[in-house]
Amino acid sequence: MTDRVPLVLPADLRDAIDATAFAHLATVDPDGSPHATAMWIARDGDLIVFNTLQGRRKWRNMRRDPRVAVSISAPDDPYRNWSIQGRVVEMRTGDGVEVIDALARKYLGEPRYPWLQPGDVRVTILVEPTHIAGNR
């Protein structure tokens, strides 16, 4: 068995994630075709954090196949971008509402996620990068 050394996010990528960069998350459909979605993004150390509604297509895809790809452009320079391959290492619901509220504060300046509906189950997704490529 091989021990993998976790990747460290480069400082400029951390800065983009900590700002208001949008990410495009690609998951794998059951037939092997890609499914891409624009997403709000955060990080937990060197893990990439997303949040979605339980039952959505991307959630179903990641439960079945943890491989993902993420593209991010710097909010102040869209020509500065990164392509990340990774795998989902955790999907949890315990803090789903808190995480989507934090993302709403970051991206909308709202204290709470305004579209939360009664009965919604929000899922926090943590992605461990396995390969990172940047263009500068």
ROVEXNU-335307 format. One record per residue (C-alpha): residue number from 1; x negated, y, z negated; residue in three letters. Coordinates in pm, 1 decimal, m for minus. Each point is the difference from the previous one (the first is absolute). Example, Ala and Ser with C-alpha at 12.3 -4.5 7.8 and 13.67 -1.06 7.14 Angstrom:
% ROVEXNU-335307
{1 {m1230.0 m450.0 m780.0} "ALA"}
{2 {m137.0 344.0 66.0} "SER"}
***
This chain:
% ROVEXNU-335307
{1 {0.0 0.0 0.0} "MET"}
{2 {m129.0 346.2 87.6} "THR"}
{3 {28.3 291.6 m237.3} "ASP"}
{4 {109.8 313.4 180.6} "ARG"}
{5 {m123.1 336.7 m112.3} "VAL"}
{6 {293.4 245.8 m0.3} "PRO"}
{7 {m41.7 289.2 240.8} "LEU"}
{8 {m43.5 349.6 m136.2} "VAL"}
{9 {203.6 267.1 177.4} "LEU"}
{10 {m225.4 272.0 144.9} "PRO"}
{11 {32.7 336.6 m176.2} "ALA"}
{12 {155.6 175.1 301.5} "ASP"}
{13 {260.6 m275.9 33.8} "LEU"}
{14 {78.7 26.6 m371.9} "ARG"}
{15 {45.4 375.6 49.4} "ASP"}
{16 {240.8 m55.2 290.9} "ALA"}
{17 {205.2 m252.6 m198.0} "ILE"}
{18 {6.4 226.2 m305.5} "ASP"}
{19 {122.4 287.3 220.6} "ALA"}
{20 {316.1 m38.3 205.0} "THR"}
{21 {m122.7 m220.1 282.0} "ALA"}
{22 {262.8 m222.1 154.0} "PHE"}
{23 {m95.8 m357.7 70.1} "ALA"}
{24 {123.7 m243.5 259.8} "HIS"}
{25 {38.2 m347.0 m145.3} "LEU"}
{26 {0.5 m295.4 238.7} "ALA"}
{27 {130.7 m337.1 m113.5} "THR"}
{28 {42.0 m327.4 188.2} "VAL"}
{29 {348.1 m108.0 113.2} "ASP"}
{30 {91.7 m370.1 m11.7} "PRO"}
{31 {m66.4 m33.5 374.8} "ASP"}
{32 {m349.0 150.0 m44.8} "GLY"}
{33 {78.5 341.0 145.4} "SER"}
{34 {m97.2 315.3 m191.9} "PRO"}
{35 {249.1 219.1 m184.1} "HIS"}
{36 {m120.3 352.9 m85.5} "ALA"}
{37 {156.0 253.1 m234.9} "THR"}
{38 {m99.7 351.9 m108.6} "ALA"}
{39 {m45.8 1.1 m377.4} "MET"}
{40 {m85.1 217.3 m296.4} "TRP"}
{41 {m323.1 m121.4 m155.6} "ILE"}
{42 {m189.1 14.9 m328.6} "ALA"}
{43 {m283.3 m193.7 m153.1} "ARG"}
{44 {m85.8 m181.1 m319.0} "ASP"}
{45 {m378.8 15.8 m8.9} "GLY"}
{46 {m101.5 m162.3 328.1} "ASP"}
{47 {335.5 m170.1 57.3} "LEU"}
{48 {248.8 161.0 236.2} "ILE"}
{49 {349.3 46.0 m142.5} "VAL"}
{50 {327.8 1.6 192.4} "PHE"}
{51 {360.1 m16.8 m114.2} "ASN"}
{52 {301.8 m137.7 183.2} "THR"}
{53 {349.6 m127.6 m54.9} "LEU"}
{54 {31.5 m369.8 m72.8} "GLN"}
{55 {146.7 m178.8 300.7} "GLY"}
{56 {m141.1 226.7 269.1} "ARG"}
{57 {m171.3 m158.2 298.5} "ARG"}
{58 {m350.2 101.4 m110.8} "LYS"}
{59 {68.1 m144.5 m347.2} "TRP"}
{60 {114.9 m330.3 151.1} "ARG"}
{61 {m304.3 m5.0 228.5} "ASN"}
{62 {m248.4 64.4 m282.4} "MET"}
{63 {159.6 m267.3 m220.8} "ARG"}
{64 {m49.4 m250.8 281.2} "ARG"}
{65 {m340.1 121.2 124.9} "ASP"}
{66 {m215.2 230.8 m216.4} "PRO"}
{67 {m215.4 123.7 289.7} "ARG"}
{68 {52.2 367.0 83.4} "VAL"}
{69 {m162.2 279.7 195.6} "ALA"}
{70 {15.3 365.1 m101.4} "VAL"}
{71 {m88.6 311.6 195.8} "SER"}
{72 {m43.0 337.0 m169.0} "ILE"}
{73 {m84.7 343.6 136.8} "SER"}
{74 {m132.1 283.0 m215.5} "ALA"}
{75 {283.7 250.4 m55.3} "PRO"}
{76 {m226.6 295.7 81.4} "ASP"}
{77 {m167.6 m164.4 301.8} "ASP"}
{78 {206.6 m258.2 190.3} "PRO"}
{79 {m306.1 m90.2 205.9} "TYR"}
{80 {m164.8 m132.9 m318.9} "ARG"}
{81 {151.0 m342.4 m53.1} "ASN"}
{82 {m50.0 m345.2 m142.5} "TRP"}
{83 {111.3 m349.0 92.8} "SER"}
{84 {23.4 m243.7 m287.5} "ILE"}
{85 {61.4 m371.3 m0.2} "GLN"}
{86 {105.5 m149.9 m328.6} "GLY"}
{87 {216.7 m238.0 m189.4} "ARG"}
{88 {280.1 47.5 m245.6} "VAL"}
{89 {m124.2 m103.3 m343.3} "VAL"}
{90 {308.3 93.7 m201.7} "GLU"}
{91 {367.4 79.7 52.8} "MET"}
{92 {181.5 107.3 m315.0} "ARG"}
{93 {330.3 156.8 m95.5} "THR"}
{94 {m64.1 100.8 m361.7} "GLY"}
{95 {m129.7 345.3 91.3} "ASP"}
{96 {164.7 36.9 340.7} "GLY"}
{97 {219.2 298.4 m91.1} "VAL"}
{98 {m283.9 175.9 m182.7} "GLU"}
{99 {m230.9 m41.4 299.2} "VAL"}
{100 {254.6 124.8 255.6} "ILE"}
{101 {71.2 296.8 m229.2} "ASP"}
{102 {m373.7 78.0 m14.0} "ALA"}
{103 {m17.7 m19.5 379.5} "LEU"}
{104 {301.9 233.2 27.7} "ALA"}
{105 {m179.9 251.1 m223.4} "ARG"}
{106 {m310.2 m25.6 217.2} "LYS"}
{107 {168.2 17.8 342.4} "TYR"}
{108 {322.7 192.1 m64.7} "LEU"}
{109 {m71.7 200.5 m315.0} "GLY"}
{110 {310.5 m163.3 m149.9} "GLU"}
{111 {m1.5 m144.2 m352.4} "PRO"}
{112 {189.9 m311.1 111.7} "ARG"}
{113 {41.2 m193.4 323.1} "TYR"}
{114 {320.0 159.4 134.8} "PRO"}
{115 {127.4 m300.8 197.8} "TRP"}
{116 {m2.4 m259.4 m279.0} "LEU"}
{117 {334.5 m181.3 m7.0} "GLN"}
{118 {154.5 m196.6 m287.1} "PRO"}
{119 {m115.9 m359.0 23.6} "GLY"}
{120 {m308.5 79.9 209.2} "ASP"}
{121 {m299.0 m213.6 m94.1} "VAL"}
{122 {m319.0 189.6 77.9} "ARG"}
{123 {m315.0 m205.0 52.4} "VAL"}
{124 {m355.1 121.6 m60.7} "THR"}
{125 {m247.4 m159.6 240.4} "ILE"}
{126 {m374.7 m10.1 m62.5} "LEU"}
{127 {m231.7 m63.4 293.8} "VAL"}
{128 {m363.5 m98.1 m32.0} "GLU"}
{129 {m201.1 124.6 299.9} "PRO"}
{130 {m208.7 m269.0 170.3} "THR"}
{131 {m136.6 219.1 281.9} "HIS"}
{132 {m14.8 378.7 38.8} "ILE"}
{133 {m96.2 189.2 316.1} "ALA"}
{134 {m8.0 379.2 32.5} "GLY"}
{135 {m65.1 214.8 303.1} "ASN"}
{136 {m248.3 243.6 m157.8} "ARG"}
***
